[in-house]
Amino acid sequence: MPSNTEKPPLDPVAQTIIDMLAGGATPTFQDVAKAIAKARAKPKDGPDAWRRYLTAVRQQALYLARNGSLELTRKGVAIDPNDFKGLVRIRLPQAADRHATD
């Protein structure tokens, strides 16, 4: 029986998101998709090749946000990952934005 303390490895897209958050960066979904496309570029890929990664980036960011590994923000304010629209940024969780439930 596997130990509950061992975490399964992250999806490569999720790992790229986490890596891009180092140093306090706040990328958008598009920024992450463009970075993945650049890293995986083939000579025949066009300038819009990043769009094929956008759905995967969004799905992985939502997964990580729902698990508390990161936050989605709009205009610098943390937003609900289950109900948002518009251009959002991704950041590491900020203690000041968390609401006490006491």
C-alpha positions in Angstrom: 0.0 0.0 0.0 1.5 3.4 -1.0 2.3 5.9 1.7 0.0 8.9 2.0 2.9 11.2 2.6 4.3 10.7 -0.9 2.9 13.1 -3.5 2.6 12.0 -7.1 4.7 13.9 -9.5 3.1 17.0 -11.0 1.9 17.2 -14.5 4.6 18.8 -16.7 2.3 21.8 -17.4 1.6 22.2 -13.6 5.3 22.0 -12.9 6.0 24.7 -15.5 3.4 26.9 -13.8 5.0 26.4 -10.4 8.4 27.1 -11.8 7.3 30.3 -13.4 6.0 31.6 -10.0 9.5 31.6 -8.5 10.7 35.0 -7.5 7.2 36.4 -7.1 6.3 36.4 -10.8 2.6 36.7 -11.7 2.2 35.3 -15.2 -1.1 35.0 -17.1 -2.3 31.7 -18.6 -1.1 33.0 -22.0 2.4 33.7 -20.5 2.7 30.1 -19.3 1.4 28.7 -22.6 3.9 30.8 -24.6 6.7 29.6 -22.4 5.7 26.0 -22.9 5.4 26.5 -26.7 8.8 28.1 -26.8 10.4 25.2 -24.9 8.7 22.6 -27.2 9.0 24.6 -30.4 9.6 22.8 -33.7 10.8 24.5 -36.8 7.5 24.2 -38.6 5.5 25.7 -35.7 3.9 29.1 -36.3 3.8 32.1 -34.0 0.4 31.0 -32.6 1.6 27.5 -31.6 1.2 28.5 -27.9 -2.6 28.4 -28.2 -2.6 24.6 -28.3 -1.3 24.7 -24.7 -3.7 27.2 -23.4 -6.4 24.8 -22.3 -4.0 22.5 -20.5 -2.5 25.6 -18.7 -5.9 26.8 -17.6 -6.9 23.3 -16.4 -3.7 22.8 -14.4 -3.9 26.3 -12.9 -7.4 25.7 -11.8 -6.4 22.3 -10.3 -3.6 23.9 -8.4 -5.7 26.9 -7.2 -8.4 24.6 -5.9 -5.8 22.7 -3.9 -4.3 25.9 -2.5 -1.0 25.6 -4.2 -1.5 28.9 -6.0 -4.0 31.8 -6.3 -5.7 33.3 -9.3 -5.9 37.1 -9.2 -7.7 39.8 -11.1 -6.5 43.4 -10.6 -4.2 42.1 -7.8 -7.1 40.6 -5.7 -7.4 36.8 -5.2 -10.5 35.4 -6.9 -12.6 32.3 -6.7 -11.1 29.6 -9.1 -14.7 28.3 -9.6 -16.2 31.5 -10.7 -14.2 34.0 -12.7 -13.9 35.6 -16.1 -11.5 38.0 -17.8 -7.8 38.2 -17.7 -6.3 36.7 -14.6 -2.8 36.3 -13.2 -1.4 33.4 -11.3 0.6 33.8 -8.0 1.7 31.9 -5.0 -0.7 32.1 -2.1 -0.5 35.3 -0.1 -1.2 35.1 3.6 -2.7 38.7 3.7 -5.5 37.8 1.3 -6.7 34.8 3.2 -9.9 35.2 5.1 -10.0 33.9 8.7 -12.9 31.5 9.2 -12.8 31.6 13.0 
